[in-house]
Amino acid sequence: MLREASEYPTPALEREAGGGVYSRKEVCRLLKIDSRQLKSWERQRLIPELSQFKFTDLLKLKRLVKLRAENAHPRLVRNAMRALDEYLKQTPHAGDDVQIYKEGRRVRIQIGKHRLEPGSGQMLFDFAEEEIHKLLHLPAAKNSAKMAAQLRDKLEADRWFEHALELEQTGAPYEDVIAAYQKTVELDPKSAGAFVNLGTVLFNGHAWADAEANYLKALALDPDYALAHFNLGNLYDEQDDLPNAEKHYLEALRLHPSYADAHYNMALLYQGSRDFMRAVRHWRAYLKLDTASTWAQIARRELDKLEAATVHTGNRPAKMQLVKAKKENA
């Protein structure tokens, strides 16, 4: 893949890479955007609302400027930015070799020789063609033949995985999407991301037992897969299995304390069971992570109700009218 030189920091941005901060005015000047554009991106939740920007924030904005210049859809940009942020929390050293670019209707994330799939957070093989050719034409020894076969299956699995994502995005029939994910896991039984996505398709089709089985397969492969825990929490919550829902939401938060959607659903779970102190704590945590979206408006409304209801000691809090979050981010 060709990389444009503009992906790399300009000398002006390198000036304070060691830890300096930039005002909103400086950011607009350096990136040649106006303040209205910056505010618009904040409202769309493409970037957090900040009064000062670090060097790493500027790099994110440079990627965003490039993607929006290419007319990438805001939803795809937002998903890509979130997936990259989550990945870099676990492997911050990888941030030096990141490229985000538009390819057709998709937004791609390239980290070294691999791709990060924005929807699932799964890493995909993306070797150069020359490297693939070398691997597939190793001497005909037993081990190398096995390795070549495994690589072929992995590459084919990745193609089916992306095909399944395309089918979902274009609203293809339910059965076609399921078949594509099933083909993925048949070729690559260690694809935790495919099991999670398959589970979510089944969840949306109300096939609860099958969805649960696939989420559990993903966790058997990767016990620290926060998204799998979150989606299992949603599944159990939907079935009114609140102890198991709580268990998996909390596990998702243990793995990623800034998992906003998990805080949101935990707040609702505790609020519904009248554990108002814990509900308040999770509403506040959510609002620190999301300040401007529609979900934030709901969170602020529910938090205000709880705080108003509990401000007079001795009074029984009023029953809440809850809005349930359905945000399975597979």
JOHU-V124087 format. One record per residue. RES is the residue in one small letter. PHI is phi in whole degrees, 0 to 359 (* if undefined). OMEGA is omega in degrees with one decimal (none if undefined). Layout:
# JOHU-V124087
res: (RES;RES)
phi: (PHI;PHI)
omega: (OMEGA;OMEGA)
This chain:
# JOHU-V124087
res: (m;l;r;e;a;s;e;y;p;t;p;a;l;e;r;e;a;g;g;g;v;y;s;r;k;e;v;c;r;l;l;k;i;d;s;r;q;l;k;s;w;e;r;q;r;l;i;p;e;l;s;q;f;k;f;t;d;l;l;k;l;k;r;l;v;k;l;r;a;e;n;a;h;p;r;l;v;r;n;a;m;r;a;l;d;e;y;l;k;q;t;p;h;a;g;d;d;v;q;i;y;k;e;g;r;r;v;r;i;q;i;g;k;h;r;l;e;p;g;s;g;q;m;l;f;d;f;a;e;e;e;i;h;k;l;l;h;l;p;a;a;k;n;s;a;k;m;a;a;q;l;r;d;k;l;e;a;d;r;w;f;e;h;a;l;e;l;e;q;t;g;a;p;y;e;d;v;i;a;a;y;q;k;t;v;e;l;d;p;k;s;a;g;a;f;v;n;l;g;t;v;l;f;n;g;h;a;w;a;d;a;e;a;n;y;l;k;a;l;a;l;d;p;d;y;a;l;a;h;f;n;l;g;n;l;y;d;e;q;d;d;l;p;n;a;e;k;h;y;l;e;a;l;r;l;h;p;s;y;a;d;a;h;y;n;m;a;l;l;y;q;g;s;r;d;f;m;r;a;v;r;h;w;r;a;y;l;k;l;d;t;a;s;t;w;a;q;i;a;r;r;e;l;d;k;l;e;a;a;t;v;h;t;g;n;r;p;a;k;m;q;l;v;k;a;k;k;e;n;a)
phi: (*;283;246;279;299;294;290;266;301;283;307;298;282;290;309;236;296;284;143;291;235;233;282;299;296;295;300;298;292;293;263;59;234;260;296;295;296;298;295;298;294;292;296;279;62;280;219;287;277;231;266;226;238;275;300;296;295;294;297;300;294;299;297;295;303;295;296;290;295;271;63;294;295;306;296;291;297;299;298;295;297;294;299;294;301;297;294;288;296;273;226;298;295;283;294;282;230;248;230;240;209;265;226;65;266;263;252;254;240;249;236;63;263;239;250;256;279;302;293;251;77;276;276;243;297;210;294;296;303;297;293;299;300;296;295;278;235;291;307;283;265;302;293;292;296;295;296;296;296;296;294;302;296;296;297;294;298;298;294;293;300;293;297;298;298;299;299;298;294;266;72;294;305;311;295;292;295;300;298;293;292;296;296;300;285;293;281;225;295;259;277;299;297;292;296;296;294;297;301;288;299;292;301;294;268;65;268;301;296;292;298;301;300;287;298;292;296;298;288;295;281;216;299;259;275;299;296;296;297;299;292;296;302;299;298;292;298;298;266;62;268;294;300;288;299;300;305;279;298;294;293;300;287;297;285;223;302;262;284;300;297;292;299;300;288;294;300;294;298;292;295;294;265;65;266;291;296;292;300;301;300;284;299;296;298;298;290;287;266;222;251;228;281;299;298;295;297;295;299;298;298;293;296;300;299;296;295;292;285;255;287;262;298;94;272;286;300;293;290;270;267;265;243;274;280;237;233;277;271;282)
omega: (177.9;178.0;179.0;-179.2;-177.4;177.9;-174.6;-176.5;173.3;177.7;180.0;-180.0;-179.7;-173.7;-175.6;-178.1;-178.2;177.7;178.1;177.9;-177.1;175.1;177.9;179.5;179.0;179.2;-179.8;-179.6;-176.4;-176.4;176.7;174.5;178.0;-174.9;178.7;177.9;179.1;179.3;178.9;179.3;177.3;178.8;178.9;-180.0;173.7;176.3;175.5;177.9;-175.9;173.3;176.3;-174.7;172.8;179.8;179.8;176.2;178.9;178.1;176.9;-178.8;176.8;177.8;-178.9;178.9;-179.1;-178.6;-179.2;175.2;177.9;179.0;173.7;-177.7;-178.2;179.8;179.5;177.5;-179.7;178.7;-179.3;-179.6;179.8;-179.9;179.5;178.4;-179.8;-179.6;-176.6;173.8;-178.2;-178.2;-175.2;-179.1;-177.9;-175.6;-179.0;-175.6;-177.8;172.6;172.7;-175.9;179.3;177.7;-173.0;177.8;-175.0;170.3;-176.0;173.7;179.6;177.0;-174.4;-179.4;-177.9;174.7;174.3;-178.9;-175.0;-175.3;-173.7;-174.3;-177.9;175.1;-179.7;173.8;174.3;179.6;171.6;-177.4;-179.4;179.6;177.4;-179.3;-179.8;-177.9;-177.2;179.7;174.5;177.4;-172.5;174.4;-174.8;-175.7;-178.0;177.5;178.4;-179.8;179.9;178.8;179.0;179.3;177.5;179.8;-179.3;178.9;179.1;177.4;178.7;178.6;178.1;178.3;179.9;176.9;178.3;178.1;177.9;179.6;178.4;-176.3;-178.0;177.2;179.8;178.5;179.8;-176.3;-179.7;179.1;179.1;-178.8;-179.8;177.8;177.6;176.0;178.4;-176.3;174.1;-179.9;-179.2;-177.7;179.6;-179.1;-179.1;-179.8;178.8;177.4;178.4;-178.8;176.7;177.5;-178.2;174.9;179.3;176.6;-179.9;175.8;177.7;173.8;-169.0;-175.3;179.4;177.5;179.1;-178.6;-178.7;175.0;179.8;175.3;177.6;-179.6;175.0;178.3;-176.9;-177.6;-178.3;-179.9;-173.7;-178.9;178.3;177.2;-179.2;-178.5;173.9;175.9;177.7;-178.3;-179.5;176.8;179.0;-179.3;-179.1;173.1;-170.0;177.3;179.0;176.1;179.2;-179.2;-175.0;172.8;-179.3;177.7;176.3;179.4;175.6;-179.1;-179.8;-177.1;179.9;179.5;-171.2;-177.2;178.2;175.5;-179.0;-176.8;174.5;177.8;179.2;-179.3;-179.5;179.5;179.1;178.9;175.2;171.7;-166.7;-179.3;177.8;177.4;179.6;-179.1;-178.8;174.3;-179.8;178.4;179.9;-175.8;172.4;-177.3;-178.1;-174.1;-167.9;-174.6;174.1;177.5;178.6;177.8;177.5;-179.5;179.2;179.5;-179.1;178.0;178.8;178.0;-178.3;-178.4;178.2;-176.8;-176.0;-176.7;178.4;-179.0;178.9;177.4;177.9;-178.3;178.2;177.0;-176.9;167.6;-169.5;172.4;-174.3;177.3;175.2;-172.2;179.5;-173.3;-174.3;none)
